């Protein structure tokens, strides 16, 4: 006599497959939820954590430089989704700022951030050109110098394994 309520082997395999498809990633304290980043990106703003404390002392220099470059603190009203994972300081210099430990959430117009990146990329290129021109100025026909250096960035290389 068979029971109608017994599971078939196919059902058991299906259930065990579902359980093994879970993945786990270590949570980071500096993760910003994707929906928050996307909402600010649609407004033309970029987000980043700004250091406000260093070794238990307020880091006035870091915050001062960040504010000069155009960074502003994000208020808790702008990111209600982060209320459970962040704290809002109630007193002191950083009252009303969304914080996690020794960092506070800041925002800046994306155009301004891109201009800063472009400035430093140009500065780096100019320095490399100056080094290369100085190297080639020392070139001598008896002992020629050849500069075969190349700078490349490779991301997401697929590892290859022996079979």
LUMFIBA-891177 format. One record per atom (N, C-alpha, C): residue in three letters; atom name; x, y, z. Coordinates in Angstrom, 2 decimals, decimal comma. Atoms other than C-alpha are relative to their C-alpha. Example, Ala and Ser with C-alpha at 12.3 -4.5 7.8 and 13.67 -1.06 7.14 Angstrom:
2
- Ala:N:0,89:-1,19:0,00
- Ala:CA:12,30:-4,50:7,80
- Ala:C:0,90:1,20:0,00
- Ser:N:-0,82:-1,19:-0,06
- Ser:CA:13,67:-1,06:7,14
- Ser:C:-0,77:1,09:0,73
This chain:
163
- Unk:N:0,83:-1,16:0,00
- Unk:CA:0,00:0,00:0,00
- Unk:C:0,90:1,25:0,00
- Unk:N:-0,80:-1,23:0,09
- Unk:CA:1,50:3,35:-1,06
- Unk:C:-0,81:1,16:0,55
- Unk:N:0,67:-1,19:-0,53
- Unk:CA:0,77:6,66:0,53
- Unk:C:-0,02:1,07:-1,07
- Unk:N:0,14:-1,07:0,98
- Unk:CA:-0,48:9,48:-1,64
- Unk:C:0,78:1,24:0,41
- Unk:N:-0,67:-1,22:-0,48
- Unk:CA:1,26:12,10:0,52
- Unk:C:1,51:-0,12:-0,02
- Unk:N:-1,47:0,14:0,00
- Unk:CA:4,80:10,74:0,11
- Unk:C:0,60:0,81:-1,15
- Unk:N:-0,66:-0,80:1,02
- Unk:CA:7,26:12,86:-1,81
- Unk:C:0,73:-0,92:-0,98
- Unk:N:-0,74:0,76:1,00
- Unk:CA:8,75:11,59:-5,01
- Unk:C:1,47:0,41:0,07
- Unk:N:-1,44:-0,32:-0,02
- Unk:CA:12,50:11,53:-5,51
- Unk:C:0,28:1,29:-0,77
- Unk:N:-0,18:-1,25:0,75
- Unk:CA:12,17:14,37:-8,05
- Unk:C:-0,27:1,22:0,88
- Unk:N:0,31:-1,10:-0,90
- Unk:CA:10,55:16,61:-5,44
- Unk:C:1,12:0,21:1,01
- Unk:N:-1,10:-0,09:-0,96
- Unk:CA:13,32:15,81:-2,93
- Unk:C:1,23:0,65:-0,64
- Unk:N:-1,14:-0,58:0,70
- Unk:CA:16,03:16,66:-5,49
- Unk:C:-0,21:1,49:-0,25
- Unk:N:0,31:-1,40:0,25
- Unk:CA:14,30:19,92:-6,37
- Unk:C:0,18:0,83:1,28
- Unk:N:-0,13:-0,71:-1,26
- Unk:CA:14,12:20,96:-2,71
- Unk:C:1,45:0,12:0,45
- Unk:N:-1,41:-0,08:-0,42
- Unk:CA:17,77:20,13:-2,01
- Unk:C:0,78:0,92:-0,92
- Unk:N:-0,69:-0,91:0,91
- Unk:CA:18,91:22,02:-5,13
- Unk:C:-0,26:1,45:0,39
- Unk:N:0,33:-1,37:-0,41
- Unk:CA:17,09:25,14:-3,95
- Unk:C:0,82:0,43:1,20
- Unk:N:-0,76:-0,33:-1,21
- Unk:CA:18,88:25,01:-0,60
- Unk:C:1,46:0,27:-0,30
- Unk:N:-1,42:-0,14:0,27
- Unk:CA:22,35:24,76:-2,14
- Unk:C:0,33:1,21:-0,87
- Unk:N:-0,26:-1,13:0,87
- Unk:CA:21,96:27,80:-4,40
- Unk:C:0,20:1,31:0,76
- Unk:N:-0,20:-1,21:-0,78
- Unk:CA:22,30:30,31:-1,54
- Unk:C:1,48:0,37:0,02
- Unk:N:-1,37:-0,47:-0,16
- Unk:CA:25,42:32,43:-1,36
- Unk:C:0,04:0,97:1,16
- Unk:N:-0,18:-0,91:-1,12
- Unk:CA:26,82:34,47:1,49
- Unk:C:1,17:0,92:-0,29
- Unk:N:-1,07:-0,98:0,12
- Unk:CA:28,86:37,64:1,34
- Unk:C:0,15:0,70:1,34
- Unk:N:-0,29:-0,69:-1,26
- Unk:CA:30,52:39,22:4,34
- Unk:C:-0,51:1,43:-0,10
- Unk:N:0,50:-1,37:0,08
- Unk:CA:28,66:42,45:5,07
- Unk:C:1,11:0,99:0,34
- Unk:N:-0,99:-1,04:-0,23
- Unk:CA:30,77:45,60:4,96
- Unk:C:-0,69:1,18:0,68
- Unk:N:0,60:-1,14:-0,70
- Unk:CA:30,18:48,53:7,29
- Unk:C:-0,09:1,22:-0,90
- Unk:N:0,01:-1,17:0,88
- Unk:CA:30,82:50,92:4,41
- Unk:C:-0,85:-0,19:-1,24
- Unk:N:0,91:0,19:1,14
- Unk:CA:28,26:49,49:1,99
- Unk:C:-1,13:1,02:0,06
- Unk:N:1,14:-0,91:0,14
- Unk:CA:25,69:51,98:0,76
- Unk:C:-1,03:-0,75:-0,84
- Unk:N:1,02:0,73:0,77
- Unk:CA:22,40:50,41:-0,39
- Unk:C:-0,11:0,50:-1,44
- Unk:N:0,06:-0,32:1,43
- Unk:CA:22,07:50,30:-4,19
- Unk:C:-1,12:1,00:-0,31
- Unk:N:1,11:-0,91:0,30
- Unk:CA:18,68:52,03:-4,17
- Unk:C:0,32:1,43:0,43
- Unk:N:-0,40:-1,34:-0,44
- Unk:CA:20,18:54,96:-2,23
- Unk:C:0,98:0,60:-1,00
- Unk:N:-0,97:-0,49:0,99
- Unk:CA:23,13:55,26:-4,64
- Unk:C:-0,68:0,39:-1,30
- Unk:N:0,70:-0,29:1,25
- Unk:CA:20,80:55,10:-7,65
- Unk:C:-0,85:1,27:0,10
- Unk:N:0,82:-1,20:-0,19
- Unk:CA:18,46:57,75:-6,22
- Unk:C:0,87:1,26:-0,05
- Unk:N:-0,88:-1,16:0,01
- Unk:CA:21,36:60,14:-5,61
- Unk:C:0,63:0,20:-1,39
- Unk:N:-0,56:-0,10:1,35
- Unk:CA:22,86:59,34:-9,05
- Unk:C:-1,00:0,66:-0,94
- Unk:N:1,04:-0,63:0,82
- Unk:CA:19,54:60,32:-10,65
- Unk:C:-0,10:1,50:0,27
- Unk:N:0,00:-1,43:-0,36
- Unk:CA:19,85:63,66:-8,84
- Unk:C:1,33:0,66:-0,36
- Unk:N:-1,30:-0,55:0,39
- Unk:CA:23,41:64,10:-10,19
- Unk:C:0,99:0,09:1,15
- Unk:N:-0,86:-0,03:-1,17
- Unk:CA:25,10:63,38:-6,86
- Unk:C:0,69:-1,35:0,19
- Unk:N:-0,75:1,21:-0,35
- Unk:CA:27,74:60,86:-5,75
- Unk:C:0,14:-0,05:1,51
- Unk:N:-0,10:0,21:-1,44
- Unk:CA:28,05:59,39:-2,26
- Unk:C:1,33:-0,63:0,37
- Unk:N:-1,22:0,61:-0,52
- Unk:CA:31,07:58,46:-0,16
- Unk:C:0,00:0,17:1,52
- Unk:N:-0,19:-0,14:-1,44
- Unk:CA:31,95:57,86:3,48
- Unk:C:1,20:0,90:0,24
- Unk:N:-1,05:-0,95:-0,33
- Unk:CA:34,04:60,71:4,90
- Unk:C:0,48:-0,26:1,44
- Unk:N:-0,55:0,26:-1,33
- Unk:CA:36,39:60,12:7,86
- Unk:C:-0,16:1,25:0,87
- Unk:N:0,16:-1,12:-0,92
- Unk:CA:35,44:62,33:10,81
- Unk:C:0,82:-0,19:1,28
- Unk:N:-0,82:0,31:-1,18
- Unk:CA:37,43:60,60:13,58
- Unk:C:1,18:-0,85:-0,43
- Unk:N:-1,19:0,82:0,23
- Unk:CA:40,93:59,15:13,57
- Unk:C:0,64:-0,28:1,34
- Unk:N:-0,56:0,44:-1,27
- Unk:CA:42,17:57,18:16,57
- Unk:C:-0,64:0,71:1,19
- Unk:N:0,74:-0,60:-1,09
- Unk:CA:39,48:58,64:18,81
- Unk:C:0,00:1,52:0,03
- Unk:N:-0,06:-1,46:0,06
- Unk:CA:40,21:62,26:17,85
- Unk:C:-0,72:0,48:-1,26
- Unk:N:0,66:-0,54:1,19
- Unk:CA:38,18:64,44:15,50
- Unk:C:1,05:0,36:-1,04
- Unk:N:-0,94:-0,24:1,09
- Unk:CA:39,93:64,67:12,13
- Unk:C:-0,40:1,29:-0,73
- Unk:N:0,39:-1,30:0,56
- Unk:CA:39,53:68,40:11,39
- Unk:C:0,58:0,21:-1,40
- Unk:N:-0,64:-0,22:1,30
- Unk:CA:42,00:68,37:8,49
- Unk:C:-0,72:-0,73:-1,12
- Unk:N:0,66:0,79:1,03
- Unk:CA:40,30:65,59:6,56
- Unk:C:-1,36:0,59:-0,35
- Unk:N:1,33:-0,57:0,24
- Unk:CA:36,83:67,09:6,98
- Unk:C:0,12:1,37:-0,65
- Unk:N:-0,20:-1,33:0,59
- Unk:CA:38,11:70,58:6,19
- Unk:C:0,31:-0,09:-1,48
- Unk:N:-0,34:0,18:1,42
- Unk:CA:39,66:69,40:2,91
- Unk:C:-1,21:-0,49:-0,79
- Unk:N:1,18:0,52:0,69
- Unk:CA:36,52:67,46:2,02
- Unk:C:-1,03:1,10:-0,24
- Unk:N:0,97:-1,08:0,15
- Unk:CA:34,31:70,49:2,62
- Unk:C:0,48:1,02:-1,04
- Unk:N:-0,53:-0,92:1,01
- Unk:CA:36,63:72,70:0,52
- Unk:C:-0,18:-0,55:-1,41
- Unk:N:0,15:0,62:1,31
- Unk:CA:36,35:70,22:-2,35
- Unk:C:-1,46:-0,13:-0,42
- Unk:N:1,42:0,01:0,38
- Unk:CA:32,54:70,43:-2,27
- Unk:C:-0,85:-1,07:0,63
- Unk:N:0,79:1,03:-0,66
- Unk:CA:31,46:67,54:-0,07
- Unk:C:-0,93:0,62:1,03
- Unk:N:0,99:-0,40:-1,01
- Unk:CA:28,36:67,99:2,10
- Unk:C:-0,46:-1,26:0,72
- Unk:N:0,52:1,14:-0,74
- Unk:CA:27,00:65,74:4,83
- Unk:C:-1,44:-0,29:-0,42
- Unk:N:1,35:0,45:0,33
- Unk:CA:23,85:63,73:4,13
- Unk:C:-0,82:-0,04:1,28
- Unk:N:0,88:-0,01:-1,18
- Unk:CA:20,96:64,27:6,54
- Unk:C:-0,80:-1,30:0,05
- Unk:N:0,78:1,24:-0,11
- Unk:CA:18,92:61,34:7,88
- Unk:C:-1,31:0,04:-0,77
- Unk:N:1,23:-0,11:0,77
- Unk:CA:15,83:62,69:6,08
- Unk:C:0,21:-0,43:-1,46
- Unk:N:-0,30:0,35:1,39
- Unk:CA:17,56:62,06:2,74
- Unk:C:0,18:-1,50:-0,20
- Unk:N:-0,25:1,45:0,11
- Unk:CA:18,33:58,39:3,49
- Unk:C:-0,72:-0,77:1,12
- Unk:N:0,71:0,70:-1,08
- Unk:CA:15,56:56,91:5,68
- Unk:C:0,26:-1,52:-0,01
- Unk:N:-0,27:1,44:0,09
- Unk:CA:16,51:53,40:4,43
- Unk:C:1,18:-0,40:0,86
- Unk:N:-1,22:0,31:-0,73
- Unk:CA:19,79:53,62:6,33
- Unk:C:-0,15:0,22:1,50
- Unk:N:0,24:-0,26:-1,42
- Unk:CA:18,19:54,38:9,69
- Unk:C:0,32:-1,17:0,90
- Unk:N:-0,24:1,18:-0,83
- Unk:CA:18,53:50,82:10,95
- Unk:C:1,47:-0,38:0,06
- Unk:N:-1,40:0,42:0,05
- Unk:CA:22,18:50,40:9,97
- Unk:C:0,97:1,12:0,33
- Unk:N:-0,85:-1,14:-0,29
- Unk:CA:23,52:53,86:10,83
- Unk:C:-0,52:0,73:1,24
- Unk:N:0,44:-0,83:-1,12
- Unk:CA:23,40:56,29:13,72
- Unk:C:0,01:1,46:-0,45
- Unk:N:0,02:-1,43:0,25
- Unk:CA:22,62:59,97:13,71
- Unk:C:0,51:0,65:1,29
- Unk:N:-0,56:-0,64:-1,19
- Unk:CA:24,78:62,00:16,07
- Unk:C:-0,96:1,07:0,49
- Unk:N:0,97:-0,91:-0,60
- Unk:CA:22,67:64,00:18,47
- Unk:C:0,64:1,31:0,45
- Unk:N:-0,65:-1,21:-0,51
- Unk:CA:25,26:66,51:19,69
- Unk:C:1,40:0,13:-0,59
- Unk:N:-1,36:-0,25:0,47
- Unk:CA:28,59:68,05:18,85
- Unk:C:0,02:0,58:-1,40
- Unk:N:-0,23:-0,59:1,32
- Unk:CA:30,02:69,28:15,59
- Unk:C:-0,78:-0,72:-1,10
- Unk:N:0,64:0,80:1,05
- Unk:CA:28,42:66,45:13,59
- Unk:C:-1,42:-0,40:0,38
- Unk:N:1,38:0,28:-0,38
- Unk:CA:24,91:66,63:15,05
- Unk:C:-0,87:-0,04:-1,26
- Unk:N:0,91:0,13:1,13
- Unk:CA:22,27:65,45:12,59
- Unk:C:0,63:-0,59:-1,24
- Unk:N:-0,72:0,59:1,13
- Unk:CA:24,77:63,58:10,37
- Unk:C:-0,11:-1,53:0,09
- Unk:N:0,07:1,46:0,06
- Unk:CA:24,39:59,93:9,27
- Unk:C:1,42:-0,55:0,13
- Unk:N:-1,35:0,50:-0,29
- Unk:CA:27,40:58,07:10,72
- Unk:C:0,01:-1,52:0,18
- Unk:N:-0,30:1,40:-0,33
- Unk:CA:28,86:54,59:11,00
- Unk:C:1,40:-0,01:0,59
- Unk:N:-1,31:0,00:-0,64
- Unk:CA:31,65:54,45:13,52
- Unk:C:0,67:1,36:-0,14
- Unk:N:-0,77:-1,24:0,15
- Unk:CA:34,26:57,05:12,59
- Unk:C:-0,14:0,64:-1,37
- Unk:N:0,24:-0,59:1,32
- Unk:CA:32,86:57,91:9,15
- Unk:C:-1,43:0,54:-0,09
- Unk:N:1,31:-0,60:0,22
- Unk:CA:29,95:60,07:8,01
- Unk:C:-0,29:-0,01:-1,50
- Unk:N:0,40:0,06:1,40
- Unk:CA:28,00:59,88:4,75
- Unk:C:0,00:1,40:-0,60
- Unk:N:-0,08:-1,28:0,68
- Unk:CA:28,79:62,70:2,33
- Unk:C:-0,48:-0,11:-1,43
- Unk:N:0,45:-0,05:1,40
- Unk:CA:27,50:63,79:-1,08
- Unk:C:0,71:1,15:-0,70
- Unk:N:-0,63:-1,03:0,83
- Unk:CA:28,98:65,83:-3,93
- Unk:C:-0,60:-0,10:-1,39
- Unk:N:0,46:0,10:1,39
- Unk:CA:27,78:66,75:-7,43
- Unk:C:0,95:-0,87:-0,82
- Unk:N:-0,81:0,94:0,77
- Unk:CA:28,99:64,02:-9,79
- Unk:C:0,90:0,71:-1,00
- Unk:N:-0,83:-0,76:0,94
- Unk:CA:30,27:66,57:-12,33
- Unk:C:1,25:0,55:0,67
- Unk:N:-1,15:-0,53:-0,73
- Unk:CA:32,52:68,12:-9,71
- Unk:C:0,99:-1,12:0,34
- Unk:N:-0,85:1,14:-0,31
- Unk:CA:33,84:64,69:-8,69
- Unk:C:0,75:-0,47:-1,25
- Unk:N:-0,65:0,40:1,25
- Unk:CA:34,55:63,78:-12,33
- Unk:C:1,08:0,99:-0,42
- Unk:N:-1,00:-1,02:0,32
- Unk:CA:36,39:67,09:-12,84
- Unk:C:1,25:-0,19:0,86
- Unk:N:-1,15:0,26:-0,89
- Unk:CA:38,60:66,28:-9,83
- Unk:C:0,80:-1,20:-0,51
- Unk:N:-0,69:1,20:0,51
- Unk:CA:39,39:62,81:-11,21
- Unk:C:0,77:0,32:-1,27
- Unk:N:-0,65:-0,37:1,26
- Unk:CA:40,19:64,25:-14,64
- Unk:C:1,25:0,85:0,28
- Unk:N:-1,14:-0,86:-0,36
- Unk:CA:42,48:66,89:-13,06
- Unk:C:1,19:-0,85:0,45
- Unk:N:-1,09:0,82:-0,51
- Unk:CA:44,52:64,25:-11,21
- Unk:C:0,52:-0,99:-1,05
- Unk:N:-0,48:0,85:1,10
- Unk:CA:44,67:61,96:-14,26
- Unk:C:0,92:0,80:-0,91
- Unk:N:-0,85:-0,87:0,83
- Unk:CA:46,05:64,87:-16,33
- Unk:C:1,32:0,30:0,69
- Unk:N:-1,21:-0,29:-0,76
- Unk:CA:48,52:65,72:-13,59
- Unk:C:0,94:-1,20:-0,01
- Unk:N:-0,80:1,22:0,03
- Unk:CA:49,72:62,11:-13,47
- Unk:C:0,62:-0,20:-1,38
- Unk:N:-0,53:0,13:1,37
- Unk:CA:50,11:62,01:-17,28
- Unk:C:1,12:0,99:-0,25
- Unk:N:-1,04:-1,01:0,18
- Unk:CA:52,11:65,24:-17,24
- Unk:C:1,28:-0,39:0,72
- Unk:N:-1,18:0,44:-0,74
- Unk:CA:54,45:63,85:-14,58
- Unk:C:0,71:-1,15:-0,72
- Unk:N:-0,61:1,13:0,74
- Unk:CA:55,00:60,63:-16,56
- Unk:C:0,68:0,50:-1,27
- Unk:N:-0,62:-0,57:1,20
- Unk:CA:55,69:62,66:-19,72
- Unk:C:1,30:0,71:0,35
- Unk:N:-1,22:-0,70:-0,42
- Unk:CA:58,24:64,78:-17,81
- Unk:C:1,11:-0,99:0,33
- Unk:N:-0,99:1,03:-0,33
- Unk:CA:60,01:61,67:-16,48
- Unk:C:0,54:-0,62:-1,28
- Unk:N:-0,43:0,61:1,26
- Unk:CA:60,10:60,11:-19,96
- Unk:C:0,86:0,95:-0,82
- Unk:N:-0,81:-0,94:0,78
- Unk:CA:61,42:63,28:-21,61
- Unk:C:1,37:0,21:0,64
- Unk:N:-1,29:-0,14:-0,67
- Unk:CA:64,14:63,62:-18,97
- Unk:C:0,86:-1,25:-0,25
- Unk:N:-0,72:1,24:0,29
- Unk:CA:65,10:59,98:-19,51
- Unk:C:0,57:0,02:-1,41
- Unk:N:-0,44:0,00:1,39
- Unk:CA:65,31:60,41:-23,27
- Unk:C:1,02:1,11:-0,28
- Unk:N:-0,99:-1,06:0,20
- Unk:CA:67,36:63,63:-22,94
- Unk:C:1,40:-0,50:0,33
- Unk:N:-1,30:0,59:-0,35
- Unk:CA:70,18:61,51:-21,50
- Unk:C:0,42:-1,08:-0,99
- Unk:N:-0,28:1,02:1,00
- Unk:CA:70,17:59,28:-24,57
- Unk:C:1,34:0,29:-0,68
- Unk:N:-1,31:-0,11:0,63
- Unk:CA:73,59:58,63:-26,09
- Unk:C:0,09:-1,08:-1,08
- Unk:N:-0,06:0,97:1,09
- Unk:CA:74,32:56,91:-29,41
- Unk:C:0,88:-1,20:0,36
- Unk:N:-0,86:1,13:-0,40
- Unk:CA:77,07:54,78:-27,77
- Unk:C:-0,73:-0,94:0,93
- Unk:N:0,77:0,82:-0,93
- Unk:CA:74,63:53,55:-25,16
- Unk:C:-1,46:0,46:-0,05
- Unk:N:1,36:-0,51:0,20
- Unk:CA:71,08:54,08:-26,43
- Unk:C:-0,97:-0,46:1,11
- Unk:N:1,05:0,30:-0,98
- Unk:CA:68,12:54,18:-24,08
- Unk:C:-1,29:-0,25:-0,77
- Unk:N:1,31:0,25:0,59
- Unk:CA:64,87:52,62:-25,10
- Unk:C:-1,00:-0,17:1,14
- Unk:N:1,05:0,06:-1,02
- Unk:CA:61,73:53,06:-23,06
- Unk:C:-1,14:-0,84:-0,54
- Unk:N:1,04:0,92:0,45
- Unk:CA:59,50:50,05:-23,60
- Unk:C:-1,08:-0,19:1,05
- Unk:N:0,98:0,17:-1,08
- Unk:CA:57,43:50,56:-20,48
- Unk:C:-1,40:0,33:-0,49
- Unk:N:1,40:-0,21:0,33
- Unk:CA:53,68:50,35:-20,82
- Unk:C:-0,82:-0,13:1,26
- Unk:N:0,88:0,05:-1,15
- Unk:CA:50,97:50,97:-18,30
- Unk:C:-1,36:-0,49:-0,47
- Unk:N:1,30:0,54:0,36
- Unk:CA:47,86:48,83:-18,56
- Unk:C:-0,76:-0,38:1,26
- Unk:N:0,87:0,41:-1,10
- Unk:CA:44,93:48,07:-16,30
- Unk:C:-0,82:-1,17:-0,52
- Unk:N:0,76:1,19:0,38
- Unk:CA:43,41:44,61:-16,48
- Unk:C:-0,95:-0,32:1,13
- Unk:N:1,00:0,31:-1,01
- Unk:CA:40,18:43,86:-14,67
- Unk:C:-0,74:-1,26:-0,39
- Unk:N:0,85:1,15:0,21
- Unk:CA:38,28:40,66:-14,29
- Unk:C:0,62:-1,11:-0,81
- Unk:N:-0,65:1,08:0,73
- Unk:CA:40,86:38,29:-15,68
- Unk:C:-0,52:-1,33:0,51
- Unk:N:0,51:1,32:-0,37
- Unk:CA:39,48:34,76:-15,71
- Unk:C:1,18:-0,92:0,30
- Unk:N:-1,11:0,89:-0,33
- Unk:CA:41,78:32,34:-13,89
- Unk:C:-0,05:-1,25:-0,87
- Unk:N:-0,06:1,24:0,76
- Unk:CA:42,95:29,32:-15,83
- Unk:C:0,64:-1,07:0,88
- Unk:N:-0,47:1,10:-0,83
- Unk:CA:43,47:25,98:-14,14
- Unk:C:0,40:-1,17:-0,89
- Unk:N:-0,39:1,20:0,75
- Unk:CA:45,22:22,85:-15,29
- Unk:C:-1,09:-1,05:0,17
- Unk:N:1,06:1,02:-0,08
- Unk:CA:42,78:20,09:-16,11
- Unk:C:0,59:-1,35:0,21
